[in-house]
Amino acid sequence: MSSTVTRTRLAVAAATAGIVVLAGCSSSGSSDKASASSCEPAKGKVTLQYWNTVPGMDKVVDLWNKQHPNVQVEIKNISNDQYGILGNALKANKAPDLAQVGYDELPNLRTQSAFVDASACKAATAAKSKFVPWTWSQTSFGGTGVFAIPQDTGPMALYVRSDLFKKYDVAVPTTWDEYATAAEKLHKADPNLDITFFDPNNAEWFNGLLWQNDAKMYGYSGDKWQVSVDSAQSKQVADYWQKLIAEKVVRTDLAHGSTQMYAAYQKDQIATYVGAAWGYSMFRDNLPKQAGKWTIVPMPTWGANGSSGDWGGSTVAFMKGSQHLYESVQFNTWLNSDPDALALENKLGGLYPAATAGLDLPALQQGVPYYNNEKIFDVFADASKKIDTSFAWGPTQKTVNLALQDAMAKAAAGSGTLSDALATAQAAALKSMKDQAIPATAGK
């Protein structure tokens, strides 16, 4: 992808990072459920509306349309205002049959009865076996229903400038303790070199770090949300990065994907990048002269905790009001599990597939020239197997993320700490739910 497309994709992925809500948050109503009769195939030709944000998806849809003359799909790109456009369409009862929805936005839209349950369609429930297990658990609320089909994911790993580690005789870290030690050694060897940067305005990335440490930000029991954004596990992550910031071994002045970020890497001022699978093309496309200097290894772990985190990814949701659920299921499962479709999505849109078949794509089985011909996607495939399926987002996640970012920016500037930012986000979560009459209480 071009650098422009890369940045667009990064913005989309960051906006759509997340996961699922539990059953009790939904409002009641027939719009949440699909009856058996609603999954009957249509008589005659059908045209479906599919709205998405992925570059090149029109070519994928063209492939479907050529193969399925009786079920045609019309596509609309809504990347300029994804959720604003969807929200307005829902209010006007003009939502499409299918729409790309980030995992973290599913809870919010669920409370608005935006989806239809496709579990009345046998093909929808049978699709479960086609996807990486943790992704499927994110699209059925409380283990029931099929409200969306997983599309792509963002398992996280550590990108390493192996030449810099070799130059300064520093071992590539496998744990976060080792990472902190490496940060000190690298900075001592070269005062202009930091191990990475911490972007305080990127809550989605930070949430991926919390996810890795088994931080349970939300739960649901007794008809009430349990909010634990500032849990002990979350504070452990916050305190860790606070120490690195205090010791001045990580940068806090760089925005993810910015020209300044690439310039810092270009000048050999940063030695690693904590990122997701979809970011592999960032350095390839923007720093071509560093080909052969990068390697990708598993994300550092917390002691014996071998879990990984996720940053990014989307689903294709079954939207309320669709008159063609049977055909929507046909297209949605094909779109996100057919090898030919997945290959095009990976090539044109940079998607890292949620489908198990996608992990076997030739492009993901081969060595990547920029990374010394290493099979970097093996690292991401392994990470995907180690992502906690019980992690859940709340129904007001966007509000919480904004509060977290504002407080983290203040902490990075020396006003308060990252742990304080978690407390601020916790308060924002409880207030935003109260304002929307969503039962919630502070959890542990």
C-alpha positions as CSV (number, residue, x, y, z in Angstrom):
1,M,0.0,0.0,0.0
2,S,1.0,3.6,-0.5
3,S,1.9,5.6,2.6
4,T,-1.3,7.5,2.2
5,V,-3.4,4.3,2.2
6,T,-1.3,3.0,5.0
7,R,-2.1,6.0,7.2
8,T,-5.8,5.7,6.2
9,R,-5.8,2.1,7.2
10,L,-4.1,2.8,10.4
11,A,-6.6,5.4,11.3
12,V,-9.5,3.1,10.5
13,A,-7.9,0.3,12.5
14,A,-7.3,2.5,15.5
15,A,-10.8,3.7,15.3
16,T,-12.2,0.2,15.2
17,A,-10.0,-1.5,17.8
18,G,-12.0,-3.5,20.4
19,I,-14.3,-6.3,21.4
20,V,-17.7,-7.3,22.5
21,V,-20.4,-6.6,25.1
22,L,-22.3,-9.1,27.2
23,A,-25.9,-10.0,26.7
24,G,-27.7,-7.8,29.2
25,C,-26.8,-4.5,27.8
26,S,-29.2,-4.7,24.9
27,S,-32.6,-3.1,24.8
28,S,-35.5,-5.5,24.4
29,G,-37.4,-5.7,21.2
30,S,-38.0,-7.8,18.1
31,S,-35.4,-5.9,16.2
32,D,-32.7,-7.8,18.1
33,K,-33.9,-11.2,16.9
34,A,-34.4,-12.8,13.5
35,S,-37.3,-15.2,13.2
36,A,-36.9,-18.5,11.3
37,S,-39.1,-17.2,8.5
38,S,-36.8,-14.2,8.0
39,C,-34.1,-16.5,6.9
40,E,-36.0,-17.9,3.9
41,P,-34.2,-17.3,0.6
42,A,-35.8,-14.6,-1.6
43,K,-37.7,-15.4,-4.7
44,G,-35.9,-13.8,-7.6
45,K,-32.9,-11.5,-7.7
46,V,-31.7,-9.6,-4.7
47,T,-29.6,-6.5,-4.2
48,L,-27.7,-6.0,-0.9
49,Q,-26.3,-2.8,0.5
50,Y,-22.8,-3.1,2.1
51,W,-21.1,-0.1,3.7
52,N,-17.4,-0.3,4.7
53,T,-14.1,1.6,5.1
54,V,-11.5,-0.8,3.5
55,P,-9.5,0.3,0.5
56,G,-10.0,-2.0,-2.5
57,M,-13.1,-3.6,-1.1
58,D,-15.0,-2.7,-4.3
59,K,-12.8,-5.2,-6.2
60,V,-13.7,-7.9,-3.8
61,V,-17.4,-7.2,-4.2
62,D,-16.9,-7.2,-8.0
63,L,-15.6,-10.8,-7.7
64,W,-18.8,-11.8,-5.7
65,N,-21.1,-10.1,-8.2
66,K,-19.5,-12.0,-11.2
67,Q,-20.0,-15.3,-9.4
68,H,-23.5,-14.6,-8.0
69,P,-25.7,-13.0,-10.6
70,N,-28.9,-13.4,-8.5
71,V,-27.4,-11.8,-5.4
72,Q,-25.8,-8.5,-6.3
73,V,-24.0,-6.3,-3.8
74,E,-23.8,-2.5,-3.9
75,I,-20.9,-1.1,-1.9
76,K,-20.5,2.3,-0.3
77,N,-17.3,3.6,1.3
78,I,-18.0,5.5,4.6
79,S,-14.5,5.9,5.8
80,N,-14.8,9.7,6.0
81,D,-17.4,9.5,8.9
82,Q,-18.1,5.8,9.5
83,Y,-20.2,5.9,12.7
84,G,-21.8,9.3,12.0
85,I,-23.1,8.0,8.7
86,L,-24.3,4.7,10.2
87,G,-26.0,6.5,13.1
88,N,-27.9,8.8,10.8
89,A,-29.0,5.9,8.6
90,L,-30.3,4.0,11.6
91,K,-32.2,7.0,12.9
92,A,-33.8,7.4,9.4
93,N,-34.5,3.6,9.2
94,K,-32.3,3.5,6.1
95,A,-29.4,1.3,7.4
96,P,-27.7,-1.0,4.9
97,D,-28.1,-4.8,5.0
98,L,-24.4,-5.1,6.1
99,A,-21.9,-2.6,7.6
100,Q,-18.3,-2.7,8.8
101,V,-18.4,-2.2,12.6
102,G,-15.3,-2.2,14.9
103,Y,-15.4,-4.6,17.8
104,D,-15.5,-1.8,20.3
105,E,-18.4,-0.1,18.6
106,L,-20.6,-3.3,18.7
107,P,-21.7,-2.6,22.3
108,N,-22.7,1.0,21.7
109,L,-24.8,0.1,18.6
110,R,-26.2,-2.9,20.4
111,T,-27.8,-0.7,22.9
112,Q,-29.5,1.1,20.0
113,S,-30.9,-2.2,18.7
114,A,-28.9,-1.6,15.5
115,F,-28.4,-5.3,14.7
116,V,-30.5,-8.3,13.7
117,D,-29.7,-11.8,15.0
118,A,-28.7,-14.1,12.1
119,S,-28.6,-17.2,14.2
120,A,-31.9,-18.4,12.6
121,C,-29.7,-19.0,9.5
122,K,-27.9,-22.3,9.8
123,A,-25.1,-21.0,7.6
124,A,-24.5,-18.2,10.2
125,T,-24.1,-20.5,13.2
126,A,-22.1,-23.0,11.1
127,A,-19.6,-20.3,10.3
128,K,-18.2,-20.3,13.8
129,S,-15.7,-23.1,12.9
130,K,-14.3,-20.9,10.2
131,F,-12.8,-18.2,12.5
132,V,-10.1,-17.8,15.1
133,P,-12.1,-18.7,18.3
134,W,-11.5,-15.5,20.2
135,T,-12.9,-13.4,17.3
136,W,-16.2,-15.3,17.1
137,S,-16.8,-14.9,20.8
138,Q,-16.7,-11.1,20.3
139,T,-19.6,-11.1,17.8
140,S,-22.2,-13.1,19.7
141,F,-23.4,-11.3,22.8
142,G,-23.1,-13.4,26.0
143,G,-22.5,-16.5,23.9
144,T,-25.8,-16.2,22.1
145,G,-26.8,-14.9,18.7
146,V,-24.9,-14.1,15.6
147,F,-24.9,-10.3,15.1
148,A,-21.8,-10.0,13.0
149,I,-19.1,-12.0,11.2
150,P,-15.5,-11.3,12.1
151,Q,-13.4,-9.7,9.4
152,D,-9.9,-8.8,10.5
153,T,-7.9,-8.6,13.7
154,G,-4.8,-6.8,15.1
155,P,-2.8,-9.3,17.2
156,M,0.2,-7.4,18.7
157,A,3.9,-8.1,18.6
158,L,7.2,-6.3,19.0
159,Y,9.0,-4.8,15.9
160,V,12.7,-4.6,16.6
161,R,15.6,-2.8,14.9
162,S,17.8,-5.8,15.3
163,D,20.9,-4.0,14.0
164,L,20.7,-1.4,16.8
165,F,20.3,-4.2,19.4
166,K,23.3,-6.0,17.9
167,K,25.4,-2.8,17.7
168,Y,25.0,-2.1,21.4
169,D,25.1,-5.7,22.5
170,V,21.6,-5.7,24.0
171,A,19.5,-8.8,24.1
172,V,16.1,-8.7,22.4
173,P,13.6,-8.7,25.3
174,T,11.0,-11.4,25.9
175,T,9.4,-10.0,29.1
176,W,8.4,-6.5,30.0
177,D,11.1,-6.5,32.8
178,E,13.7,-7.3,30.1
179,Y,12.2,-4.6,27.9
180,A,12.8,-2.0,30.7
181,T,16.4,-3.2,31.1
182,A,17.0,-3.0,27.4
183,A,15.6,0.6,27.4
184,E,18.1,1.7,30.0
185,K,21.0,0.0,28.2
186,L,20.2,1.4,24.8
187,H,19.7,4.9,26.2
188,K,22.9,4.7,28.1
189,A,24.8,3.6,25.0
190,D,23.3,6.4,22.9
191,P,21.5,9.3,24.7
192,N,19.7,10.1,21.5
193,L,18.2,6.6,21.3
194,D,15.0,5.5,23.0
195,I,13.5,2.1,23.0
196,T,10.1,3.3,21.8
197,F,7.5,6.1,22.0
198,F,4.4,6.4,24.1
199,D,1.6,8.2,22.3
200,P,-0.8,9.5,25.0
201,N,-3.4,10.3,22.4
202,N,-3.8,6.7,21.4
203,A,-6.2,5.0,23.9
204,E,-6.8,2.1,21.5
205,W,-3.2,1.1,21.5
206,F,-3.0,1.5,25.3
207,N,-6.1,-0.6,25.7
208,G,-4.3,-3.4,23.8
209,L,-1.6,-3.3,26.4
210,L,-4.2,-3.6,29.1
211,W,-5.9,-6.5,27.3
212,Q,-2.6,-8.4,27.2
213,N,-2.3,-8.2,31.0
214,D,-5.7,-9.8,31.5
215,A,-7.2,-6.5,32.7
216,K,-10.9,-6.9,32.8
217,M,-12.2,-3.4,32.0
218,Y,-15.8,-4.4,32.0
219,G,-18.1,-7.3,33.1
220,Y,-21.8,-7.9,33.4
221,S,-23.7,-9.6,36.1
222,G,-27.0,-9.1,38.0
223,D,-28.4,-6.9,35.3
224,K,-25.7,-4.4,35.8
225,W,-22.4,-3.4,34.3
226,Q,-19.3,-3.9,36.4
227,V,-16.8,-1.2,35.5
228,S,-13.1,-1.9,36.3
229,V,-11.1,0.3,34.0
230,D,-8.7,1.1,36.8
231,S,-8.2,-2.5,38.0
232,A,-5.0,-3.7,39.6
233,Q,-3.9,-5.3,36.3
234,S,-4.5,-2.0,34.5
235,K,-2.6,-0.1,37.1
236,Q,0.3,-2.5,36.7
237,V,0.6,-1.5,33.0
238,A,0.1,2.2,33.7
239,D,2.8,2.2,36.5
240,Y,5.2,0.4,34.2
241,W,5.0,2.9,31.4
242,Q,4.9,5.8,33.9
243,K,8.3,4.6,35.2
244,L,9.8,4.5,31.6
245,I,8.4,8.0,31.0
246,A,9.9,9.3,34.3
247,E,13.3,7.7,33.4
248,K,13.1,9.4,30.0
249,V,13.8,6.2,28.1
250,V,10.7,6.5,25.9
251,R,9.5,9.4,23.8
252,T,6.1,11.1,24.5
253,D,6.2,13.8,21.8
254,L,5.3,11.6,18.8
255,A,1.9,10.9,17.4
256,H,1.4,7.4,15.9
257,G,1.7,7.4,12.1
258,S,2.9,11.0,12.0
259,T,5.7,12.4,9.8
260,Q,7.6,13.1,13.0
261,M,7.3,9.5,14.1
262,Y,8.8,8.2,10.8
263,A,11.6,10.8,11.0
264,A,12.6,9.6,14.5
265,Y,12.8,6.1,13.2
266,Q,14.7,7.2,10.1
267,K,17.3,9.0,12.3
268,D,17.8,5.8,14.4
269,Q,16.3,7.5,17.4
270,I,13.9,4.7,18.3
271,A,14.7,1.0,18.5
272,T,11.4,-0.8,18.7
273,Y,7.7,-0.5,17.9
274,V,4.9,-2.1,19.8
275,G,2.3,-2.7,17.1
276,A,-0.3,-4.9,15.5
277,A,-0.2,-7.2,12.4
278,W,-1.8,-4.6,10.1
279,G,1.2,-2.3,10.8
280,Y,3.8,-4.4,9.1
281,S,3.6,-2.3,5.9
282,M,4.2,1.0,7.8
283,F,8.0,0.6,7.9
284,R,8.2,-1.1,4.5
285,D,6.3,1.7,2.8
286,N,7.6,4.7,4.7
287,L,11.2,3.6,5.6
288,P,12.4,1.6,2.6
289,K,16.1,2.2,3.3
290,Q,15.7,0.3,6.6
291,A,14.9,-3.0,4.7
292,G,16.7,-5.9,6.4
293,K,17.1,-4.0,9.7
294,W,13.8,-5.0,11.2
295,T,12.6,-8.2,12.7
296,I,9.3,-9.0,14.4
297,V,9.2,-11.1,17.6
298,P,6.5,-11.9,20.2
299,M,5.2,-9.1,22.4
300,P,7.1,-9.0,25.7
301,T,5.1,-10.8,28.4
302,W,4.3,-10.2,32.1
303,G,6.3,-13.0,33.8
304,A,4.6,-16.3,33.3
305,N,1.7,-14.7,31.6
306,G,2.1,-15.6,27.9
307,S,-1.0,-13.7,26.7
308,S,-1.0,-11.3,23.8
309,G,-3.1,-8.2,23.1
310,D,-5.2,-7.0,20.2
311,W,-5.2,-3.6,18.6
312,G,-7.6,-3.1,15.7
313,G,-10.0,-5.2,13.7
314,S,-13.5,-5.1,12.5
315,T,-16.6,-7.2,11.9
316,V,-19.3,-7.0,9.2
317,A,-22.6,-6.7,11.1
318,F,-26.1,-7.7,10.2
319,M,-28.0,-4.4,10.4
320,K,-31.5,-3.9,11.5
321,G,-34.1,-3.6,8.8
322,S,-32.5,-5.9,6.3
323,Q,-35.1,-7.7,4.3
324,H,-32.7,-10.3,2.9
325,L,-31.0,-12.0,5.9
326,Y,-30.5,-15.3,4.1
327,E,-28.6,-13.7,1.2
328,S,-26.7,-11.4,3.7
329,V,-25.4,-14.4,5.5
330,Q,-24.3,-16.0,2.2
331,F,-22.4,-12.9,1.2
332,N,-21.0,-12.1,4.7
333,T,-19.6,-15.6,5.2
334,W,-18.1,-15.7,1.7
335,L,-16.6,-12.2,2.2
336,N,-14.8,-13.1,5.3
337,S,-13.9,-16.8,4.8
338,D,-13.5,-17.5,1.1
339,P,-9.8,-17.8,0.2
340,D,-10.0,-15.8,-3.0
341,A,-11.9,-13.0,-1.2
342,L,-9.4,-13.0,1.7
343,A,-6.4,-12.9,-0.6
344,L,-7.8,-9.8,-2.3
345,E,-8.6,-8.1,1.0
346,N,-5.1,-8.7,2.2
347,K,-3.5,-7.5,-1.0
348,L,-5.7,-4.4,-1.6
349,G,-6.8,-3.5,1.9
350,G,-4.0,-4.8,4.2
351,L,-6.5,-6.8,6.2
352,Y,-5.1,-9.5,8.6
353,P,-7.9,-12.0,8.4
354,A,-10.0,-13.3,11.3
355,A,-10.8,-16.5,9.3
356,T,-8.5,-19.5,10.0
357,A,-8.4,-20.1,6.2
358,G,-6.9,-16.6,5.9
359,L,-3.9,-17.6,8.0
360,D,-3.0,-20.1,5.3
361,L,-2.9,-17.5,2.5
362,P,0.3,-17.8,0.4
363,A,1.0,-14.2,1.2
364,L,1.0,-14.9,4.9
365,Q,3.0,-18.1,4.6
366,Q,5.9,-16.6,2.8
367,G,8.9,-14.7,4.0
368,V,8.6,-10.9,3.8
369,P,11.6,-9.4,1.9
370,Y,11.7,-6.2,4.0
371,Y,12.0,-8.3,7.2
372,N,14.9,-10.4,6.0
373,N,12.5,-12.8,4.3
374,E,11.4,-13.9,7.8
375,K,7.9,-15.4,8.1
376,I,6.6,-12.6,10.3
377,F,3.0,-13.6,10.1
378,D,3.8,-16.8,12.0
379,V,4.4,-14.5,15.0
380,F,1.1,-12.8,14.6
381,A,-0.7,-16.2,14.1
382,D,0.7,-17.4,17.3
383,A,-0.2,-14.2,19.1
384,S,-3.8,-14.5,17.9
385,K,-4.1,-17.8,19.7
386,K,-3.1,-16.1,23.0
387,I,-5.6,-13.3,23.2
388,D,-8.0,-13.4,26.1
389,T,-11.6,-14.0,24.8
390,S,-13.3,-12.8,27.9
391,F,-12.0,-9.2,27.6
392,A,-15.0,-6.8,27.0
393,W,-15.6,-3.3,26.0
394,G,-18.4,-1.2,27.5
395,P,-21.3,0.5,25.7
396,T,-19.8,4.0,26.0
397,Q,-16.2,3.2,25.0
398,K,-15.7,6.2,22.8
399,T,-16.4,8.5,25.7
400,V,-14.1,6.6,27.9
401,N,-11.3,6.6,25.4
402,L,-11.5,10.3,25.0
403,A,-11.3,10.8,28.8
404,L,-8.4,8.4,29.0
405,Q,-6.5,10.2,26.2
406,D,-7.0,13.6,27.7
407,A,-5.7,12.5,31.1
408,M,-2.8,10.5,29.6
409,A,-1.7,13.6,27.7
410,K,-1.7,15.6,30.9
411,A,0.3,12.8,32.7
412,A,2.9,12.7,29.9
413,A,3.3,16.5,30.3
414,G,3.9,16.0,34.0
415,S,0.5,16.7,35.5
416,G,-0.7,13.5,37.3
417,T,0.2,10.0,36.4
418,L,-1.1,7.3,34.0
419,S,-2.7,5.6,37.0
420,D,-4.6,8.8,37.6
421,A,-5.7,8.7,34.0
422,L,-7.2,5.3,34.6
423,A,-9.2,6.6,37.5
424,T,-10.4,9.5,35.3
425,A,-11.5,7.0,32.6
426,Q,-13.2,4.9,35.2
427,A,-15.2,7.9,36.4
428,A,-16.1,8.8,32.8
429,A,-17.3,5.3,32.2
430,L,-19.7,5.3,35.2
431,K,-20.9,8.8,34.4
432,S,-21.6,8.2,30.8
433,M,-23.5,5.0,31.6
434,K,-25.5,6.8,34.2
435,D,-26.3,9.6,31.8
436,Q,-27.7,7.0,29.4
437,A,-29.6,5.2,32.2
438,I,-27.4,2.1,31.8
439,P,-27.1,0.3,35.2
440,A,-23.5,0.2,36.2
441,T,-21.3,0.0,39.3
442,A,-17.6,0.1,40.1
443,G,-16.1,-3.4,39.9
444,K,-12.8,-4.7,41.1
